[in-house]
Amino acid sequence: MTSELQRERLAYKRSRSRRSTLVALLSTTVFAVAVGVTVAGAPGWPRVRQSFFDVEIAWRSLPAILEGLWLNLRVLVVCGALILVLALGVAALRTLRSPVWFPLRALATVYVDLFRGLPLIILLYLVGFGLPALRLTGVPNDFVVLGCAALVLAYTAYVAEVFRAGIESVHPSQVAAARSLGLSPRKTLRLVVLPQAVRRVMPALLNDFVALQKDCGLISVLGAVDAVRAAQIEHARAFNFTPYVVAGLLFVLLAAPTARLADAVGRRVEHRQGGR
């Protein structure tokens, strides 16, 4: 049975929660009204509203932008799967300790340093226009495929470092215990190290996934008709920037659930680590 003291504590927590919610709602309303009044009172607001927030143009351009967004989603799924697999392999190479593996470890380090330091927009131009110019047999000419290749090259370097940090965070005593039980180095990595490493770096992986969702729109610089390129085409037709706003809002709606999931996973991991 619940004691009187526990009931009082629960009632106090509920009252604090209701009061906090009310204060947050009130402050948000005041802030929103202040921003709205400031923006609407600006001398150039009528021109901005006409150029960026035309409802008719937004509705007319929405189907084409949604069709382009479908391409972005497909690119996101394919690139995400490839990045996870390749990044895990690069991270595993970077954690090898034996001198025999030094050439592979050095090669993986050079790859990570190179593609983490190279701006993505430049990498897109190099891969999208440089590779076809070589005229090598088997090199694709499809700008979507080339854009995916550039994204995979760049994000594999970032995600590999996330995986490496997770692998190295596992205490060596657990590896030693697994080896003492007769597990091979490969099974130790697969059964003992990787499950813990992936759980620990899951928030960082989700944040990189949010960034990848956004950067998938950069394949438009190669000519692929994605959401951003579709917005550019609609802008050229209407001489209005509203299609860009529509595309931006769609990307935000796409990324927001993943961002909130990353926050929730981060809190869960922090709670687990705090409870130990």
C-alpha positions as CSV (number, residue, x, y, z in Angstrom):
1,M,0.0,0.0,0.0
2,T,1.1,3.5,-0.7
3,S,2.0,5.5,2.4
4,E,0.8,9.0,3.1
5,L,4.3,10.4,2.5
6,Q,4.6,8.7,-0.9
7,R,1.2,10.1,-1.9
8,E,2.3,13.6,-0.9
9,R,5.5,13.2,-2.9
10,L,3.6,12.0,-6.0
11,A,1.2,14.9,-5.6
12,Y,4.1,17.3,-5.3
13,K,5.8,15.9,-8.4
14,R,2.5,16.2,-10.4
15,S,2.0,19.8,-9.4
16,R,5.6,20.6,-10.3
17,S,5.2,18.9,-13.7
18,R,2.0,20.8,-14.4
19,R,3.5,24.1,-13.4
20,S,6.6,23.5,-15.5
21,T,4.5,22.6,-18.5
22,L,2.4,25.7,-18.0
23,V,5.5,28.0,-17.7
24,A,7.0,26.4,-20.8
25,L,3.8,26.8,-22.8
26,L,3.5,30.5,-21.7
27,S,7.1,31.3,-22.5
28,T,6.9,29.7,-25.9
29,T,3.8,31.6,-26.7
30,V,5.3,34.9,-25.7
31,F,8.4,34.2,-27.7
32,A,6.5,33.1,-30.8
33,V,4.3,36.2,-30.6
34,A,7.3,38.5,-30.2
35,V,9.1,36.9,-33.2
36,G,5.9,37.1,-35.3
37,V,5.3,40.8,-34.4
38,T,9.0,41.6,-35.2
39,V,9.0,39.8,-38.5
40,A,5.6,41.0,-39.6
41,G,6.5,44.6,-38.7
42,A,9.7,44.6,-40.7
43,P,9.6,47.0,-43.7
44,G,10.5,44.3,-46.2
45,W,8.1,41.6,-44.9
46,P,5.5,41.9,-47.6
47,R,8.2,41.3,-50.3
48,V,9.7,38.4,-48.3
49,R,6.3,36.8,-47.9
50,Q,5.6,37.1,-51.6
51,S,9.0,35.7,-52.6
52,F,9.4,32.9,-50.0
53,F,6.0,32.0,-48.6
54,D,3.6,32.0,-51.5
55,V,1.0,29.3,-50.7
56,E,-0.2,28.9,-54.3
57,I,3.3,28.3,-55.6
58,A,4.1,26.0,-52.7
59,W,1.1,23.9,-53.4
60,R,1.8,23.8,-57.2
61,S,5.4,22.8,-56.7
62,L,4.8,20.2,-54.0
63,P,4.2,17.1,-56.3
64,A,7.5,17.6,-58.2
65,I,9.4,18.2,-55.0
66,L,7.9,15.1,-53.4
67,E,8.9,13.0,-56.4
68,G,12.4,14.3,-56.0
69,L,12.3,13.6,-52.3
70,W,11.5,9.9,-53.1
71,L,14.9,9.8,-54.9
72,N,16.6,11.3,-51.8
73,L,15.0,8.6,-49.6
74,R,16.2,5.8,-51.9
75,V,19.7,7.3,-51.9
76,L,19.6,7.5,-48.1
77,V,18.7,3.9,-47.7
78,V,21.3,2.6,-50.1
79,C,24.1,4.8,-48.8
80,G,23.2,4.2,-45.2
81,A,23.5,0.4,-45.6
82,L,26.8,0.6,-47.5
83,I,28.3,3.1,-45.0
84,L,27.5,0.9,-42.0
85,V,29.2,-2.1,-43.6
86,L,32.2,-0.3,-45.0
87,A,32.8,1.8,-41.9
88,L,32.7,-1.2,-39.7
89,G,35.4,-2.8,-41.9
90,V,37.6,0.4,-41.8
91,A,37.2,0.6,-38.0
92,A,38.2,-3.0,-37.6
93,L,41.3,-2.4,-39.7
94,R,42.3,0.7,-37.6
95,T,42.0,-1.3,-34.4
96,L,44.4,-4.1,-35.5
97,R,47.4,-4.2,-33.2
98,S,49.8,-6.7,-34.8
99,P,52.7,-5.2,-36.8
100,V,51.8,-7.6,-39.6
101,W,48.7,-5.5,-40.3
102,F,50.5,-2.1,-40.3
103,P,50.1,-1.5,-44.1
104,L,46.3,-2.0,-43.8
105,R,46.1,0.0,-40.7
106,A,48.1,2.8,-42.3
107,L,45.9,2.7,-45.4
108,A,42.8,2.9,-43.3
109,T,44.2,5.9,-41.4
110,V,45.1,7.7,-44.6
111,Y,41.6,7.1,-46.0
112,V,39.9,8.4,-42.9
113,D,42.1,11.5,-42.7
114,L,41.7,12.2,-46.4
115,F,37.9,11.9,-46.7
116,R,37.1,13.6,-43.3
117,G,39.2,16.6,-44.3
118,L,37.9,16.9,-47.9
119,P,34.8,19.1,-48.2
120,L,31.8,17.1,-49.4
121,I,30.9,19.5,-52.2
122,I,34.4,19.2,-53.7
123,L,34.3,15.4,-53.4
124,L,31.0,15.4,-55.3
125,Y,32.6,17.3,-58.1
126,L,35.7,15.1,-58.2
127,V,33.7,11.9,-58.2
128,G,30.7,13.1,-60.3
129,F,32.7,14.8,-63.1
130,G,36.3,13.5,-62.6
131,L,35.6,9.7,-62.8
132,P,33.5,9.8,-66.0
133,A,36.2,12.0,-67.6
134,L,38.7,9.2,-67.2
135,R,36.6,7.0,-69.6
136,L,37.5,3.8,-67.8
137,T,35.6,0.7,-68.5
138,G,32.9,0.0,-66.0
139,V,32.8,3.5,-64.5
140,P,29.1,4.5,-64.4
141,N,27.9,7.8,-65.9
142,D,24.7,8.0,-63.8
143,F,24.9,11.1,-61.6
144,V,22.8,9.4,-58.9
145,V,25.2,6.5,-58.7
146,L,28.2,8.8,-58.7
147,G,26.6,11.0,-56.0
148,C,26.0,7.9,-53.9
149,A,29.6,6.9,-54.3
150,A,30.8,10.4,-53.0
151,L,28.4,10.3,-50.0
152,V,29.6,6.8,-49.1
153,L,33.2,7.7,-49.4
154,A,32.8,10.7,-47.1
155,Y,30.5,9.3,-44.5
156,T,32.3,6.0,-44.2
157,A,35.3,7.9,-42.9
158,Y,33.2,9.7,-40.2
159,V,31.2,6.6,-39.2
160,A,34.4,4.5,-39.1
161,E,35.8,6.8,-36.4
162,V,32.6,6.5,-34.4
163,F,32.8,2.7,-34.6
164,R,36.5,2.8,-33.6
165,A,35.7,4.9,-30.6
166,G,33.1,2.4,-29.5
167,I,35.4,-0.6,-30.0
168,E,38.2,1.0,-28.1
169,S,35.8,1.9,-25.2
170,V,35.3,-1.7,-24.4
171,H,37.6,-2.6,-21.5
172,P,40.5,-4.9,-22.4
173,S,39.6,-7.3,-19.5
174,Q,36.5,-8.3,-21.4
175,V,38.6,-9.2,-24.5
176,A,41.0,-11.2,-22.3
177,A,38.1,-13.0,-20.6
178,A,36.6,-13.9,-24.0
179,R,40.0,-15.2,-25.2
180,S,40.4,-17.2,-22.0
181,L,37.2,-19.0,-22.8
182,G,38.6,-20.1,-26.1
183,L,37.0,-17.6,-28.4
184,S,39.1,-16.7,-31.5
185,P,39.9,-13.0,-32.1
186,R,37.3,-12.9,-34.8
187,K,34.6,-14.3,-32.6
188,T,35.7,-12.1,-29.7
189,L,35.2,-9.0,-31.9
190,R,31.9,-10.3,-33.3
191,L,30.3,-11.6,-30.1
192,V,31.8,-9.6,-27.3
193,V,33.2,-6.3,-28.5
194,L,31.0,-5.2,-31.3
195,P,27.6,-5.6,-29.5
196,Q,28.8,-3.3,-26.7
197,A,30.5,-0.9,-29.0
198,V,27.4,-0.4,-31.2
199,R,25.2,0.2,-28.2
200,R,27.6,2.8,-26.8
201,V,27.9,4.8,-30.1
202,M,24.3,4.5,-31.2
203,P,23.5,8.1,-30.4
204,A,26.5,9.3,-32.5
205,L,25.5,6.9,-35.3
206,L,22.0,8.3,-35.4
207,N,23.3,11.9,-35.5
208,D,25.5,11.0,-38.5
209,F,22.3,9.5,-40.1
210,V,20.5,12.8,-39.6
211,A,23.4,14.6,-41.3
212,L,23.3,12.1,-44.1
213,Q,19.6,12.7,-44.6
214,K,20.4,16.4,-45.1
215,D,23.5,15.9,-47.3
216,C,21.6,13.6,-49.7
217,G,20.2,16.8,-51.2
218,L,23.7,17.7,-52.4
219,I,23.6,15.2,-55.2
220,S,21.6,17.9,-57.0
221,V,24.9,19.7,-57.8
222,L,25.6,16.8,-60.2
223,G,22.3,17.2,-62.0
224,A,20.3,14.5,-60.3
225,V,16.6,15.5,-60.1
226,D,16.1,15.2,-56.3
227,A,14.0,17.4,-54.1
228,V,16.5,20.3,-54.2
229,R,16.9,20.1,-58.0
230,A,13.1,19.9,-58.4
231,A,12.8,23.0,-56.2
232,Q,15.4,24.8,-58.4
233,I,13.4,23.9,-61.5
234,E,10.2,25.2,-60.0
235,H,12.0,28.3,-58.9
236,A,13.1,28.9,-62.5
237,R,9.5,28.6,-63.7
238,A,7.9,30.9,-61.1
239,F,10.8,33.2,-60.4
240,N,10.0,32.6,-56.7
241,F,11.9,31.1,-53.8
242,T,9.0,29.3,-52.2
243,P,9.9,25.9,-53.7
244,Y,13.2,26.0,-51.9
245,V,11.3,26.6,-48.6
246,V,9.0,23.7,-49.4
247,A,12.0,21.4,-50.0
248,G,13.7,22.6,-46.8
249,L,10.6,21.9,-44.7
250,L,10.3,18.4,-46.2
251,F,14.0,17.7,-45.2
252,V,13.3,19.0,-41.7
253,L,10.2,16.8,-41.4
254,L,12.3,13.9,-42.5
255,A,15.2,14.5,-40.1
256,A,13.2,15.6,-37.0
257,P,12.0,12.0,-35.9
258,T,15.5,10.6,-36.3
259,A,16.9,13.5,-34.2
260,R,14.4,12.9,-31.4
261,L,15.2,9.2,-31.6
262,A,18.9,10.0,-31.2
263,D,18.1,12.1,-28.1
264,A,16.0,9.3,-26.6
265,V,18.7,6.7,-27.3
266,G,21.4,9.0,-25.8
267,R,19.4,9.5,-22.6
268,R,18.9,5.7,-22.4
269,V,22.6,5.0,-22.8
270,E,23.5,7.7,-20.3
271,H,21.0,6.2,-17.8
272,R,22.4,2.7,-18.2
273,Q,25.9,3.9,-17.7
274,G,24.9,6.0,-14.7
275,G,23.2,3.0,-13.1
276,R,26.4,0.9,-13.2
